Amino acid sequence: MAEIAVLGAGSWGIAISTLLNYNGHKVTLWEFDRQERKRLSIQREHKEKLPGVTIPDRVEITDQLDLAVSKADMLTLALPSHTVREVAKKIDSIKLKDPIVVNLAKGVENKTLLRMSEVLKQELPADLHERITTLSGPSHAEEVARKIPTTVVVAGFREEAARAVQHAFMNPYFRVYTNSDIIGVELGGSIKNVIAIAVGICDGMGLGDNSKGALISRGLAEIIRLGEKLGAKQETFAGLSGLGDLVTTCISRFSRNRFVGEQIGRGRSLKEVEEDMTMVAEGIKTTRSAYQLSLKHGVEMPITQQVHQVLFEQKEPENAMIELMTRDPKSEIWG
């Protein structure tokens, strides 16, 4: 079995550490904050982010990044997307064992508009670039930590790396598929959060299932258009990191992004919602990136545009919905 470092001790990092420990691996969980590391080491539970889930005693918890990564066969980054670059820079200065890198973050960097594997390629040693992978799909930490059956997909630049991740993570309650389309897997897992905010706004406004069905299906069409423009395969978006993750995030009670939208649909400001949250809703930052990508590449993404205007330009949700519904007539499929 492998020696695996899990970087990030939030709900996803804890859930993945528990899973990998169950699979028999030697797991080191890195928490950057020393006081939080002490608390987790004593309590073996994160009562705010993942209550009721015990971190196994065999999982070592540390705040020393070099201790976590220097002997690891696999580095698993369970980090918010906006911190991936900073942590990768620190890893670059540490002597490593030539590990496989597993990115779990679902986001697109705001300033550069890069996907997470692209960020990692910029910051990690060149000999690790072909060993970078991304694990994505419908996988709420709250359910994975409780061994509820979950299926995900891992994409990478080399099949051997993806299959190594598949072998390390897979067990009777966590099934892993492989995919060569890392562009599609990363974009699907990231931009579905923008659509989930739109669906949450719909819920907050008290609209119906018809409205949600429209947002999900037309949201998927936006993701596909952007993905194909950036080199992804259309069929990837019919899979786990596309339709699977999109539907789950749009309907789940665990979805932070749907929650953000719901609160805004009820009349709260984005600032108020963010101040009350203890966990990161990736879709907020990703909305900025997705909107900029649509402009940069000339891709029509009307739902993304309206979410951007509601979040950052003080547009009223009711006006955004009216504008979506009164756009010029289009064909879905013809001929």
C-alpha positions as CSV (number, residue, x, y, z in Angstrom):
1,M,0.0,0.0,0.0
2,A,1.1,3.6,-0.6
3,E,2.2,6.4,1.6
4,I,-0.2,9.3,0.8
5,A,-0.2,12.9,1.8
6,V,-3.6,14.7,1.9
7,L,-3.2,18.4,1.8
8,G,-6.1,20.3,3.4
9,A,-8.0,19.3,6.5
10,G,-11.4,20.6,5.5
11,S,-14.4,18.4,5.0
12,W,-13.1,16.9,1.8
13,G,-9.6,16.3,3.1
14,I,-10.9,14.5,6.1
15,A,-13.3,12.4,4.1
16,I,-10.6,11.4,1.7
17,S,-8.1,10.7,4.5
18,T,-10.7,8.4,6.1
19,L,-11.3,6.7,2.7
20,L,-7.6,6.1,2.0
21,N,-7.0,4.9,5.6
22,Y,-9.9,2.4,5.0
23,N,-8.1,1.2,1.9
24,G,-5.0,0.4,4.0
25,H,-2.7,3.3,3.0
26,K,-0.4,5.2,5.4
27,V,-2.1,8.6,5.4
28,T,-0.7,12.0,6.6
29,L,-3.2,14.8,6.7
30,W,-1.8,18.3,6.5
31,E,-3.5,21.3,8.2
32,F,-1.7,24.6,7.6
33,D,-3.0,26.3,10.8
34,R,-1.1,25.0,13.9
35,Q,-3.9,25.7,16.4
36,E,-6.4,23.9,14.2
37,R,-4.0,21.0,13.8
38,K,-3.7,20.7,17.5
39,R,-7.5,20.7,17.9
40,L,-8.0,18.1,15.2
41,S,-5.2,15.9,16.7
42,I,-7.0,15.9,20.1
43,Q,-10.6,15.8,19.1
44,R,-10.2,13.7,15.9
45,E,-13.2,15.4,14.5
46,H,-14.1,18.7,12.7
47,K,-17.3,19.6,14.4
48,E,-18.1,22.5,12.2
49,K,-17.3,21.1,8.8
50,L,-17.8,17.4,9.1
51,P,-19.6,16.6,12.4
52,G,-19.9,13.0,13.5
53,V,-17.0,11.8,11.4
54,T,-14.0,10.5,13.3
55,I,-10.5,10.9,11.9
56,P,-8.9,7.4,12.4
57,D,-6.0,7.2,14.8
58,R,-3.8,5.8,12.1
59,V,-4.1,9.1,10.2
60,E,-1.2,11.3,11.2
61,I,-2.1,15.0,11.3
62,T,0.6,17.6,10.9
63,D,1.1,21.3,10.2
64,Q,4.6,20.7,8.7
65,L,4.2,20.6,4.9
66,D,7.7,19.0,4.3
67,L,6.9,16.2,6.8
68,A,3.7,15.5,4.9
69,V,5.0,15.4,1.4
70,S,8.7,14.5,1.4
71,K,8.1,10.7,1.7
72,A,4.7,10.5,-0.1
73,D,4.1,8.2,-3.0
74,M,1.0,10.3,-3.8
75,L,0.1,13.9,-3.1
76,T,-3.6,14.6,-2.8
77,L,-4.6,18.3,-2.9
78,A,-7.9,18.7,-1.1
79,L,-7.6,22.5,-1.2
80,P,-9.8,25.5,-2.3
81,S,-8.8,26.3,-5.9
82,H,-7.5,29.8,-5.0
83,T,-4.9,28.3,-2.7
84,V,-3.6,25.6,-5.0
85,R,-0.9,27.8,-6.6
86,E,0.4,29.0,-3.2
87,V,0.7,25.5,-1.8
88,A,2.3,24.1,-5.0
89,K,5.0,26.8,-4.8
90,K,5.9,25.6,-1.4
91,I,6.0,22.0,-2.5
92,D,8.3,22.9,-5.3
93,S,11.1,23.7,-2.8
94,I,10.8,20.4,-1.0
95,K,12.7,17.2,-2.0
96,L,10.1,14.7,-3.1
97,K,10.0,10.9,-4.0
98,D,8.5,11.5,-7.5
99,P,4.9,11.2,-6.4
100,I,1.7,11.1,-8.4
101,V,-0.3,14.3,-7.9
102,V,-4.0,14.1,-7.4
103,N,-5.9,17.4,-7.6
104,L,-9.4,17.5,-6.0
105,A,-10.1,21.3,-6.4
106,K,-12.9,22.3,-8.7
107,G,-12.2,25.8,-9.9
108,V,-10.6,28.1,-12.5
109,E,-8.1,30.6,-11.3
110,N,-9.4,34.2,-11.5
111,K,-6.3,36.1,-12.7
112,T,-4.9,33.6,-15.2
113,L,-8.1,31.7,-16.2
114,L,-6.1,28.5,-15.8
115,R,-7.5,25.1,-14.8
116,M,-5.9,23.5,-11.7
117,S,-3.7,21.0,-13.7
118,E,-2.4,24.0,-15.6
119,V,-1.6,25.9,-12.4
120,L,0.2,22.8,-11.0
121,K,2.2,22.5,-14.2
122,Q,3.4,26.1,-13.7
123,E,4.5,25.5,-10.1
124,L,5.6,21.9,-9.6
125,P,8.9,20.4,-10.8
126,A,8.9,19.4,-14.5
127,D,9.4,15.7,-13.8
128,L,6.0,15.6,-12.0
129,H,4.0,17.2,-14.9
130,E,3.0,13.9,-16.5
131,R,2.1,12.5,-13.1
132,I,-0.6,15.2,-12.4
133,T,-4.2,14.0,-12.3
134,T,-7.6,15.4,-11.3
135,L,-10.3,13.4,-9.5
136,S,-13.8,14.7,-9.9
137,G,-17.4,13.8,-10.0
138,P,-20.5,13.8,-7.8
139,S,-18.9,13.3,-4.4
140,H,-20.1,15.3,-1.4
141,A,-17.7,14.8,1.5
142,E,-20.6,14.3,3.9
143,E,-21.6,11.2,2.0
144,V,-18.2,9.8,1.2
145,A,-17.2,10.1,4.9
146,R,-20.2,7.9,5.8
147,K,-19.4,5.3,3.1
148,I,-22.4,6.1,1.0
149,P,-21.8,4.6,-2.5
150,T,-20.1,7.2,-4.7
151,T,-18.7,7.1,-8.2
152,V,-16.1,9.5,-9.6
153,V,-13.6,9.9,-12.5
154,V,-9.9,10.5,-12.6
155,A,-8.3,12.2,-15.6
156,G,-4.6,12.6,-16.3
157,F,-1.9,13.1,-18.9
158,R,-0.7,9.5,-18.7
159,E,-2.9,6.5,-18.3
160,E,-0.5,4.9,-15.8
161,A,-0.9,7.8,-13.4
162,A,-4.7,7.7,-13.7
163,R,-4.8,4.0,-13.2
164,A,-2.6,4.3,-10.1
165,V,-5.0,6.8,-8.6
166,Q,-7.9,4.5,-9.5
167,H,-6.3,1.6,-7.7
168,A,-5.4,3.6,-4.6
169,F,-8.8,5.2,-4.1
170,M,-11.3,2.5,-5.3
171,N,-13.1,0.4,-2.7
172,P,-16.6,-1.1,-2.3
173,Y,-18.2,2.3,-1.6
174,F,-16.0,4.5,-3.8
175,R,-15.9,3.5,-7.5
176,V,-13.4,5.3,-9.8
177,Y,-13.3,5.4,-13.6
178,T,-10.5,6.8,-15.7
179,N,-10.7,9.4,-18.5
180,S,-8.0,10.9,-20.8
181,D,-9.9,14.2,-21.1
182,I,-8.5,16.3,-18.3
183,I,-9.8,19.5,-19.9
184,G,-13.3,18.3,-19.9
185,V,-13.2,16.7,-16.4
186,E,-11.8,19.9,-14.9
187,L,-14.1,22.3,-16.7
188,G,-17.2,20.2,-15.9
189,G,-16.4,19.9,-12.3
190,S,-15.7,23.6,-12.0
191,I,-18.4,25.4,-14.1
192,K,-21.2,23.2,-12.8
193,N,-20.9,25.2,-9.6
194,V,-21.9,28.4,-11.5
195,I,-25.1,26.7,-12.7
196,A,-25.7,25.4,-9.2
197,I,-25.8,29.0,-8.0
198,A,-28.3,29.8,-10.7
199,V,-30.5,26.8,-9.6
200,G,-30.2,28.0,-5.9
201,I,-31.4,31.4,-6.9
202,C,-34.3,29.8,-8.6
203,D,-35.1,27.9,-5.4
204,G,-34.8,31.0,-3.3
205,M,-37.2,32.9,-5.5
206,G,-39.7,30.1,-5.0
207,L,-39.8,29.0,-8.7
208,G,-40.6,25.5,-9.7
209,D,-39.1,22.2,-11.0
210,N,-39.7,23.3,-14.6
211,S,-37.4,26.3,-14.0
212,K,-34.7,24.1,-12.4
213,G,-34.9,21.6,-15.2
214,A,-34.4,24.3,-17.8
215,L,-31.4,25.8,-15.9
216,I,-29.7,22.4,-15.5
217,S,-30.1,21.4,-19.2
218,R,-29.3,24.7,-20.7
219,G,-26.4,25.1,-18.2
220,L,-25.0,21.9,-19.4
221,A,-25.2,23.2,-23.0
222,E,-23.1,26.2,-21.9
223,I,-20.5,24.0,-20.3
224,I,-20.3,21.9,-23.4
225,R,-19.9,24.9,-25.7
226,L,-17.1,26.3,-23.6
227,G,-15.5,22.9,-23.2
228,E,-15.4,22.1,-26.9
229,K,-13.9,25.5,-27.6
230,L,-11.1,24.8,-25.1
231,G,-10.4,21.3,-26.5
232,A,-12.5,19.1,-24.4
233,K,-14.5,16.1,-25.7
234,Q,-18.3,16.5,-25.8
235,E,-18.9,13.0,-24.4
236,T,-17.0,13.8,-21.2
237,F,-19.9,16.1,-20.2
238,A,-22.4,13.3,-20.4
239,G,-20.3,11.5,-17.7
240,L,-19.6,11.8,-14.0
241,S,-17.7,15.1,-14.1
242,G,-20.3,16.6,-16.4
243,L,-24.0,15.7,-16.1
244,G,-23.4,13.6,-12.9
245,D,-21.8,16.3,-10.9
246,L,-24.0,19.0,-12.3
247,V,-27.3,17.4,-11.3
248,T,-25.9,16.4,-7.9
249,T,-24.7,19.9,-7.1
250,C,-27.8,21.5,-8.3
251,I,-30.2,19.4,-6.2
252,S,-28.2,18.4,-3.1
253,R,-28.9,19.8,0.4
254,F,-25.1,19.5,0.9
255,S,-24.3,21.9,-2.0
256,R,-22.6,25.1,-0.8
257,N,-23.1,26.7,-4.2
258,R,-26.8,25.9,-4.4
259,F,-27.1,27.3,-0.9
260,V,-25.4,30.6,-1.9
261,G,-27.8,31.0,-4.8
262,E,-30.8,30.2,-2.6
263,Q,-29.9,32.8,-0.1
264,I,-29.4,35.4,-2.8
265,G,-32.7,34.4,-4.3
266,R,-34.3,35.2,-0.9
267,G,-32.9,38.7,-1.0
268,R,-29.6,38.5,0.9
269,S,-26.4,40.1,-0.5
270,L,-23.4,38.0,-1.5
271,K,-21.4,39.7,1.3
272,E,-23.9,38.7,3.9
273,V,-24.0,35.1,2.7
274,E,-20.2,34.7,2.6
275,E,-19.7,36.2,6.1
276,D,-22.0,33.5,7.5
277,M,-20.3,30.6,5.7
278,T,-17.6,28.4,7.3
279,M,-16.8,26.6,4.1
280,V,-15.8,27.8,0.6
281,A,-18.3,27.9,-2.2
282,E,-16.1,27.5,-5.2
283,G,-18.7,28.7,-7.7
284,I,-18.4,32.3,-6.5
285,K,-14.9,32.8,-7.7
286,T,-15.5,30.4,-10.7
287,T,-18.3,32.6,-11.9
288,R,-15.8,35.4,-12.5
289,S,-13.5,33.0,-14.4
290,A,-16.2,31.4,-16.4
291,Y,-17.6,34.7,-17.5
292,Q,-14.2,36.0,-18.5
293,L,-13.5,32.8,-20.4
294,S,-16.8,33.2,-22.3
295,L,-15.8,36.7,-23.3
296,K,-12.2,35.7,-24.2
297,H,-13.3,32.8,-26.4
298,G,-16.5,34.3,-27.8
299,V,-18.7,31.5,-26.3
300,E,-22.4,32.3,-25.6
301,M,-23.1,31.6,-21.9
302,P,-26.2,33.5,-20.9
303,I,-26.8,31.8,-17.6
304,T,-23.2,32.4,-16.5
305,Q,-23.5,36.0,-17.6
306,Q,-26.7,36.5,-15.5
307,V,-25.2,34.8,-12.5
308,H,-22.2,37.1,-12.8
309,Q,-24.4,40.2,-13.0
310,V,-26.4,39.1,-9.9
311,L,-23.4,38.3,-7.8
312,F,-21.1,41.2,-8.8
313,E,-23.2,43.8,-10.5
314,Q,-26.1,44.1,-8.1
315,K,-28.7,42.9,-10.6
316,E,-32.0,41.7,-9.2
317,P,-32.6,38.0,-9.6
318,E,-36.1,38.7,-11.0
319,N,-34.6,40.8,-13.8
320,A,-32.0,38.2,-14.6
321,M,-34.7,35.5,-15.0
322,I,-36.8,37.8,-17.2
323,E,-33.8,38.5,-19.4
324,L,-33.0,34.8,-19.8
325,M,-36.6,34.0,-20.7
326,T,-37.0,36.9,-23.2
327,R,-33.8,36.3,-25.3
328,D,-34.2,36.0,-29.0
329,P,-35.7,32.6,-30.1
330,K,-33.2,29.8,-30.6
331,S,-33.2,26.3,-31.9
332,E,-32.1,23.5,-29.6
333,I,-31.5,21.0,-32.4
334,W,-32.6,21.4,-36.0
335,G,-31.6,19.2,-38.9
